[in-house]
């Protein structure tokens, strides 16, 4: 019997869940509060001709995204053109800079130039990272994580020591490299996992392999092309999308969800998948049906929020790559402000993305599309006067790097986005941008459960549950939940607990 299933939200996990659920023959309806799909990965255009991706800009782990399309007998190339970036990105220090080349052999040469013997050490590091990637991203993360028994298998038991779950990332990296700059280069990706490298398991060296070795890519037309491709694929399976539809309550009776109230109308469903913010989703339920209390969420460690600027520049920006990391200041000082002191950083690091260097469709000819991002702690004051202070500093450092003076006078479009915007647009807990931190105490079974403990037909997906933050993990999260629903017999939903 076909099940009628609602998916709340059309971010990557919601799009993924909808596609897999529809493929299995279910009647799937996706409800999105905005007027377009994508969640944090939405896109907007300006009157001046600029096109901005609002969120993700690093296309890493391409094989995971390929696997999603392959599951439906499609290829990424059926939907958009994917460009391999060379250099992958540039990192700016106070006294030097270096670019990460596309080819791994050239990256080894770069490491060797900075530190004698580091080329061979990088090869050893990435061999271990490849193993973690293959076990972690192909096996470890595909579990629903109801309990630890799921991880009792000969392969995982054999892999346990090699996965370095009990070693922290900072100490692990230091065993390979002495140069502070090389260690910073290796450590930077885990900042967005939600904690200092001192508190992240060395398992996550898999991110270095998924990025530096497998490469950094860009979908022509913007990251939003991936959103549109996934929506199109879900529709090909039979899913229906409903925009400008706000879910106001999740209504339950006799141990199961019976309906959703959407824009004042009650609609009945056999099962519900919430890809919306987990905490917010639970506020749509009566308290007795919630998995977690407010105290639980207050005690979680969250990945950072961000201060973002979308800028349209009326001239070209020399010496600026597609991706540039401005790391002139100390990494640990910024990290401590985010995770320990929970305040605006005194000496910030930030990231600049200039996709118009690769794609002339996102800015008018002779102009640049510029996206700035600075990681922040959640829940702090982000009023405009504070945003502007940090904007001025970021602009000054870009001027120093590019040799352009008075860049401010060349801005013809400007929009800021920060903590309060994440809350208003996505109901994001504390204004978080990346979900829960992937600390050891919040890994696998220790993350919020994908299934409601009191309502047997309510499931959760996305960056606040397994496997965690990031685009590829969110896509996997949608698949995990869909698989759990698809293997349940229809009569299970009809029988009250």
C-alpha positions in Angstrom: 0.0 0.0 0.0 1.3 3.4 -1.0 2.1 5.6 2.0 1.3 9.4 2.0 4.4 11.1 3.5 5.1 14.7 4.3 8.6 16.2 4.2 9.0 19.4 6.1 11.7 21.6 4.5 13.6 21.3 1.2 17.2 21.6 2.2 19.6 18.9 1.1 18.4 16.3 3.6 14.7 17.0 2.7 15.4 16.8 -1.0 17.3 13.5 -0.6 14.6 12.0 1.6 11.9 13.0 -0.8 13.7 11.5 -3.8 14.3 8.1 -2.1 10.8 7.9 -0.6 9.2 8.7 -3.9 11.4 6.2 -5.7 10.0 3.5 -3.4 6.4 4.3 -4.6 5.2 6.6 -1.8 3.1 9.7 -2.3 5.5 12.4 -1.2 4.7 16.0 -0.5 7.5 18.5 0.4 6.4 21.6 2.3 8.8 24.6 2.2 8.2 27.9 4.0 10.2 29.9 1.4 9.3 30.5 -2.3 12.1 28.3 -3.5 13.9 25.0 -2.5 17.3 24.7 -0.9 17.0 25.9 2.7 20.4 27.4 3.6 21.5 26.8 0.0 19.0 29.1 -1.6 20.0 31.6 -4.3 19.0 35.2 -5.1 19.5 37.6 -7.9 19.8 41.4 -7.8 18.6 44.2 -10.1 22.3 44.9 -11.0 22.7 41.4 -12.5 24.5 39.6 -9.6 23.5 36.0 -8.6 24.4 34.9 -5.1 24.5 31.5 -3.5 23.3 32.1 0.0 25.1 29.3 1.7 27.4 26.4 0.7 30.2 27.1 -1.7 32.7 24.3 -1.2 31.9 21.4 -3.4 33.8 18.6 -1.7 33.4 14.8 -1.5 32.1 14.7 -5.1 31.8 10.9 -5.0 29.1 11.1 -2.3 27.1 13.5 -4.5 27.7 11.2 -7.5 26.4 8.2 -5.5 23.2 10.0 -4.9 22.5 10.6 -8.6 23.7 7.1 -9.5 21.1 5.6 -7.1 18.5 7.0 -9.6 20.5 6.0 -12.7 21.5 9.6 -13.4 24.9 11.4 -13.5 25.7 14.8 -12.2 26.5 15.8 -15.8 22.9 15.2 -16.7 22.0 18.3 -14.7 24.9 20.7 -14.6 28.6 21.2 -15.6 31.1 20.6 -12.8 34.4 22.4 -12.9 37.5 21.3 -11.0 39.2 24.4 -9.5 42.9 25.0 -9.9 44.1 26.2 -7.5 41.6 24.7 -5.1 42.0 27.7 -2.8 44.5 30.2 -1.5 45.5 30.7 2.1 46.8 34.1 3.2 49.1 34.5 6.2 50.5 37.6 7.7 53.9 37.1 6.1 53.2 34.8 3.1 50.5 33.0 1.1 50.2 29.8 -0.8 47.8 28.2 -3.2 46.6 24.6 -2.9 47.0 23.1 -6.4 44.5 20.8 -8.1 46.9 17.8 -8.4 48.0 16.0 -5.3 51.6 15.5 -6.5 51.9 19.3 -6.8 50.5 19.6 -3.3 53.2 17.3 -2.0 55.8 19.5 -3.6 54.3 22.6 -2.0 54.5 20.9 1.4 58.1 19.9 0.8 59.0 23.5 0.0 57.6 24.7 3.3 59.0 21.9 5.5 61.7 19.4 4.6 60.2 15.9 4.6 56.6 17.2 4.7 55.8 15.9 1.2 56.3 12.3 2.3 54.5 13.0 5.5 51.5 14.4 3.6 51.4 11.2 1.5 51.3 9.1 4.7 48.7 11.4 6.2 46.5 11.1 3.2 46.9 7.3 3.0 45.5 7.1 6.5 42.8 9.7 5.7 41.8 7.8 2.6 41.2 4.7 4.8 39.1 6.7 7.2 37.2 8.2 4.3 36.4 4.9 2.7 35.3 3.3 6.0 33.7 6.4 7.5 31.9 7.9 4.5 31.0 4.5 2.8 30.0 2.5 5.9 30.2 4.3 9.3 27.9 7.3 8.4 25.2 5.2 6.8 23.8 3.8 10.0 20.6 5.1 11.6 22.4 5.1 14.9 19.6 3.7 17.1 22.2 1.9 19.3 25.9 0.9 19.3 25.1 -2.7 18.2 24.9 -1.4 14.6 28.7 -0.8 14.7 29.5 -4.4 15.8 30.8 -5.9 12.6 34.1 -7.5 11.7 35.0 -4.7 9.4 34.3 -1.9 11.9 35.9 -3.8 14.7 39.0 -4.3 12.6 39.0 -0.7 11.6 38.5 0.8 15.1 42.1 1.6 15.9 42.8 2.9 12.4 39.9 5.3 12.6 41.6 7.1 15.5 38.3 8.0 17.2 40.0 8.5 20.6 42.8 10.7 19.3 42.2 14.4 19.0 42.8 16.1 15.6 45.3 18.7 16.9 47.7 16.1 18.3 47.2 13.8 15.3 48.2 16.5 12.8 51.2 17.5 14.9 52.6 14.0 14.6 53.0 14.6 10.8 53.9 18.3 10.5 56.0 20.7 12.5 55.2 23.8 10.4 52.5 25.9 12.0 51.3 27.0 8.6 51.0 23.4 7.3 49.2 22.4 10.5 46.8 25.3 10.0 46.2 24.3 6.4 45.3 20.8 7.5 43.2 21.9 10.5 41.1 24.6 8.9 38.3 22.3 7.5 37.4 21.0 10.9 36.5 24.5 12.2 33.1 24.1 10.6 32.6 20.7 12.4 31.9 22.8 15.5 34.8 22.6 17.9 38.5 23.3 18.2 40.8 20.7 16.5 41.7 19.8 20.1 38.2 18.4 20.6 37.5 16.8 17.2 38.4 13.1 16.7 41.2 12.4 14.3 38.7 10.4 12.3 37.8 13.7 10.6 41.1 13.7 8.7 38.8 12.1 6.2 37.7 15.6 5.3 41.2 16.4 4.1 41.1 13.5 1.8 37.6 14.3 0.6 38.7 17.9 -0.2 42.5 18.1 -1.0 42.8 14.7 -2.7 39.4 14.3 -4.4 39.4 18.0 -5.3 37.4 21.1 -5.0 34.7 21.7 -7.6 32.2 24.3 -8.7 28.9 23.8 -10.4 28.6 26.3 -13.3 25.6 28.6 -12.5 26.3 28.3 -8.8 25.9 25.8 -6.0 22.2 26.2 -6.4 22.4 24.0 -9.5 22.8 21.1 -7.1 19.6 22.1 -5.3 17.7 22.3 -8.6 19.1 19.0 -9.8 18.0 17.2 -6.7 14.5 18.8 -6.8 14.2 17.8 -10.4 15.3 14.2 -9.7 12.8 14.0 -6.8 10.0 15.2 -9.1 11.0 12.6 -11.6 10.3 10.0 -8.9 6.9 11.5 -8.3 7.5 13.9 -5.4 5.3 17.1 -5.2 6.7 20.4 -3.9 4.6 23.1 -2.1 6.2 26.5 -1.6 5.3 29.4 0.8 3.8 26.7 3.1 4.6 27.1 6.8 4.0 24.1 9.0 2.3 25.5 12.2 1.8 22.3 14.2 2.4 18.6 14.1 -0.8 16.9 15.4 -0.6 13.6 17.2 -3.0 11.0 18.6 -2.7 7.4 19.9 1.1 7.3 19.5 1.3 8.6 16.0 1.2 11.8 13.9 -2.2 12.1 12.2 -1.8 15.5 10.5 0.1 18.7 9.9 -1.4 22.2 10.2 -0.1 24.1 7.2 -1.1 27.7 6.6 -4.1 27.1 8.8 -5.2 23.9 7.0 -5.1 20.4 8.5 -3.6 17.7 6.1 -3.4 14.0 7.0 -0.3 11.9 6.4 0.9 8.3 7.2 4.4 9.5 8.1 6.3 12.8 8.5 10.0 13.5 7.9 11.2 16.8 9.4 14.3 18.2 7.7 13.6 21.5 9.4 15.6 22.6 12.5 15.3 19.7 15.0 14.6 21.9 18.0 12.1 24.0 16.1 10.3 20.9 14.8 9.8 19.7 18.4 8.2 23.0 19.3 5.5 22.2 16.8 4.6 19.2 19.0 3.0 19.1 22.4 5.6 18.8 25.1 4.8 15.2 26.0 5.7 14.1 22.4 9.1 15.8 22.2 12.3 13.7 22.2 14.3 16.4 24.0 13.9 19.2 26.5 15.1 22.8 26.2 17.8 21.9 28.8 19.1 19.2 26.5 19.6 21.7 23.6 21.1 24.2 25.9 23.8 21.6 26.9 24.7 20.7 23.3 27.8 21.9 21.6 26.9 23.7 18.4 28.9 24.3 15.3 29.4 28.0 14.5 27.1 30.6 13.1 28.5 33.1 10.5 28.6 36.7 9.5 28.1 36.7 5.8 28.2 39.6 3.2 27.0 39.4 -0.3 28.8 42.0 -2.4 28.4 43.1 -6.0 31.7 44.9 -7.1 31.7 47.2 -10.2 35.3 46.3 -11.1 37.5 43.2 -11.3 39.5 42.1 -8.3 43.1 41.2 -9.2 45.0 38.6 -7.1 41.8 37.1 -5.7 41.0 33.4 -6.4 37.7 31.6 -6.4 38.3 30.6 -2.8 40.6 32.6 -0.5 41.2 32.1 3.3 42.4 35.1 5.2 44.3 33.6 8.0 46.7 36.4 9.0 45.7 36.1 12.6 46.0 33.2 15.1 43.7 30.3 14.5 43.3 29.3 18.1 42.4 32.8 19.2 39.4 32.9 16.8 38.4 29.4 17.8 38.5 30.2 21.5 36.2 33.2 20.9 33.7 30.9 19.2 33.7 27.9 21.5 35.1 29.0 24.8 34.5 32.7 25.3 31.4 32.9 23.0 32.1 36.4 21.8 32.9 38.3 18.6 36.6 37.5 17.7 39.2 40.2 18.5 41.4 39.1 15.6 39.1 37.3 13.2 39.8 35.0 10.3 37.5 34.9 7.4 36.8 33.4 4.0 36.2 35.1 0.6 34.5 33.4 -2.3 34.6 35.1 -5.7 32.7 32.7 -8.1 32.8 35.2 -10.9 36.5 34.2 -11.3 35.2 30.9 -12.7 31.6 31.7 -13.8 30.7 34.8 -15.8 27.0 34.1 -15.3 27.0 35.2 -11.7 28.1 38.8 -12.3 27.9 41.3 -15.2 31.0 41.5 -17.5 33.9 43.4 -15.8 32.3 43.0 -12.3 32.8 40.6 -9.5 30.5 38.6 -7.2 32.0 38.5 -3.7 30.8 36.4 -0.7 32.5 37.0 2.7 32.1 34.6 5.6 33.4 34.9 9.2 32.6 32.1 11.7 30.9 33.2 15.0 29.5 31.7 18.2 25.8 31.2 18.2 23.4 33.3 20.3 25.4 36.6 20.4 24.3 40.1 19.6 24.6 40.7 15.8 23.2 44.2 15.4 24.1 46.1 12.3 26.7 48.4 13.9 28.7 45.3 15.0 28.4 43.7 11.6 29.6 46.8 9.9 32.7 47.0 12.1 33.8 43.5 11.0 32.8 44.3 7.4 35.2 47.2 7.4 38.1 45.0 8.7 37.4 42.3 6.1 37.3 44.9 3.3 40.6 46.4 4.5 42.4 43.1 4.4 41.0 42.3 0.9 42.3 45.7 -0.2 45.8 44.9 1.2 45.7 41.6 -0.7 44.5 42.8 -4.0 46.2 46.2 -4.0 42.9 48.0 -4.5 42.3 51.2 -2.5 38.9 52.3 -1.4 37.1 49.1 -2.4 34.0 50.4 -0.6 33.4 53.0 -3.3 33.2 50.1 -5.9 30.4 48.3 -4.1 27.1 48.5 -6.0 25.3 45.8 -4.1 25.6 44.9 -0.4 23.7 42.6 1.9 24.6 41.2 5.3 23.4 38.0 6.9 24.0 36.8 10.4 22.7 35.1 13.5 19.3 36.7 13.7 18.8 36.0 10.0 19.5 32.3 10.5 16.9 32.3 13.3 14.2 34.2 11.3 14.7 32.4 8.0 15.4 28.8 9.2 14.3 28.8 12.9 17.9 27.8 13.5 18.6 27.1 17.2 20.7 30.0 18.5 21.2 31.1 14.9 23.5 28.2 14.2 24.7 27.8 10.6 26.2 24.3 10.6 24.2 22.2 13.1 25.8 20.2 16.0 29.5 19.9 16.5 31.0 16.6 15.6 32.7 16.1 19.0 33.3 12.6 20.3 30.4 13.1 22.8 28.1 14.0 19.9 29.1 11.4 17.4 26.9 8.6 15.9 24.5 7.1 18.6 25.2 10.2 20.8 23.5 12.6 18.3 19.8 13.4 18.5 17.8 10.4 17.2 16.4 10.2 13.7 13.1 8.8 15.1 10.6 10.2 17.6 10.6 8.0 20.7 6.8 8.5 21.3 5.4 8.9 17.8 6.2 6.0 15.7 5.7 7.7 12.3 7.7 10.9 12.9 11.3 11.0 11.7 14.1 13.7 11.7 16.8 14.3 9.2 19.5 17.0 8.6 22.5 18.6 10.2 21.2 18.3 13.8 21.0 14.5 13.6 23.2 11.7 12.0 25.6 11.8 10.3 26.1 15.5 10.9 26.8 18.9 9.3 27.8 19.5 5.6 26.2 18.9 2.2 27.3 15.3 1.6 26.3 14.2 5.2 22.9 15.9 4.8 22.3 14.0 1.6 23.2 10.8 3.3 20.9 11.7 6.3 18.0 11.9 3.9 18.7 8.5 2.5 19.1 7.0 6.0 15.6 8.2 7.0 14.0 7.2 3.8 15.4 3.7 4.1 14.1 3.4 7.6 10.6 4.4 6.5 10.7 2.3 3.3 11.4 -0.9 5.1 8.4 -0.5 7.5 5.3 -2.4 6.5 2.2 -0.2 5.9 0.1 -1.9 8.6 2.6 -0.7 11.2 1.3 2.9 10.7 -2.3 1.8 11.1 -2.0 0.1 14.4 -2.0 2.4 17.5 0.6 1.9 20.1 
